[in-house]
Amino acid sequence: MRRFYSQILEQGHLVFDCGANHGRYTQLYLELGTRVLAVEPHPSCLTSLKNIQSSKLSILPVAIADKVGTLTLMLCNEDEVSTLSTEFKEEYAKQEFLNWDTQIQVTTTTFDQLIESHGRPHYLKIDIEGFEHIALRALSTSIPIISFEFTRPFRQYAIDCINLISQIGNYKFNYYTFENFEFCLEQAVPADEMIHLIMDLDDSILVGDIYCFLEH
């Protein structure tokens, strides 16, 4: 994990960690010398993030959406799958060990608002449980590197994300499957190739991350 991120991040880079959860990635980004804006609405996750001591860390207790306002966050007993998405909740509620028995109202902001307030990041990490394709509707500024999570039941959401990102810049794409931090492709490919790859993925691949690299 450290080796992977050391290849794309340098000391002083600004990182937006959107869906920071308990700060596993946030902590690593800080150790690599970057400045981090950790965006996370979940109360227990915020408690963990606030325990990270770093002058290079800013914490924003909001959710990311396509507009500024208020939405319902559905809290799961496994907090990493708490979500704003009813469709995401309904799909994963089929797993008996998961339950969403609490809801809270959370303030929302947009990627464009984050950039206006904090500057343009070098890397935007998006892990917001089935709401990525909604939030990306409110990103109009190209960013050197963007990553977002994809899941097997919602491959169409991943395609929507690829198309939205392609509208703001000339991007190429690569991916890895569940947190193995080794790209599956030798080099990044154009959007149409990435879309075909995602649609043709074996059904045994449940989750992964797509990385989007801005071409110069």
Buried (B, 14 or more C-beta within 10 A) or exposed (E): EEEBBEEBBEEEBBBBBBBBBBBEBBBBBBEBEBBBBBBBBBBEBBEBBEEBEEEBBEBBBBBBBBEEEEBEBBBBEEBBBBBBBEEBBEBBBEEEEEEBEEEEEBBBBBBBBBBEEBEBBBBBBBBBBBBBBBBBBBBEBBBBBBBBBBBBBBBEBBBBBBEBBBEBBEBBBBBBBEEEEEBEBEEBBBBEEBBEBBEEBEEEBEEBBBBBBBEE
